[in-house]
Amino acid sequence: MRFLPVGLLLACTISISSVVQAAPTFQQAMADYSNGKYALALSEFQAFKVSYPNNALVHYYVALCQQALGRIDQAKLEYKWVLDSRDANLSAKAATGLAQLSSARLTGSGGSSASSSSSQAAVAPVASGGGQKIAMGKVKKVIEFWADW
């Protein structure tokens, strides 16, 4: 019978534990969202969505991240999912988010409007600390949405 050298066994244990520790917590994903790291937070929340596909809070945060990144269609889908889940705590917030996005059209969203992109708005992500939105082109309405938790 052969035994692994202690050094090799220790190296395998360390590399396995570092992979396990690398998985973000839900609180870390929320902190990344709060700190304006929307793409990072989105990837973390999407990982939670795979593990917890029926969790309305995860879908809600995915919607917030998608909205902050200007991905209006994806945000709408997530808000609709939360509404359909009939979660008592989140349905009203999802309805508010969906209502705010109902007329939003961002540059690059694939709209088939006859006018050029000058009639569409490109809006920067929402900063959780009361940051300003930056719009390019003609803007009919500025949407501001944030959550303080």
C-alpha positions, 0 to 999 in steps of 0.5 A: 500500500502506498501513502501520499507524502504529507506535503502533497496531502497538505497542498491538496487540502489547502487548494481545496479549502481555498476554492471552498472559501472563494465562494461569496456569501449573500452578504458579500454580494449585497455589499458589492451591489451597495458599493456599486460593483454591479457586474460583480454583484450580478455574477454572485447573485446569478450563482445564488440563482442557480443554487436557489432558483425559487428565491424571490430575494435573489431574483430581486437583486438580479433585477436591481443589478441588471437595472443598474447595468442598463440591461432593462429587458433582463431587469424587467424579466426578473421583476416580473418573476418576483411579481409572479412569485407573490412574495409578500415582502418583495412584490410591491418593490418589484412592481415599483421597479417594473413600473419605473422601467416600463417606458425606459429605452436605452441605447443598444437595447435593440429598439426598432424605433425609426429615429436614431439613437439620439432619441434614446437615453443611455443612463449610467448605473445608479449609485447607492449613495445618492449619486447622479445619473448621467444621460447622453442624447435626448432624455424624456424622463430620468428614472431614479431607483435605489434601495437602502437596506 
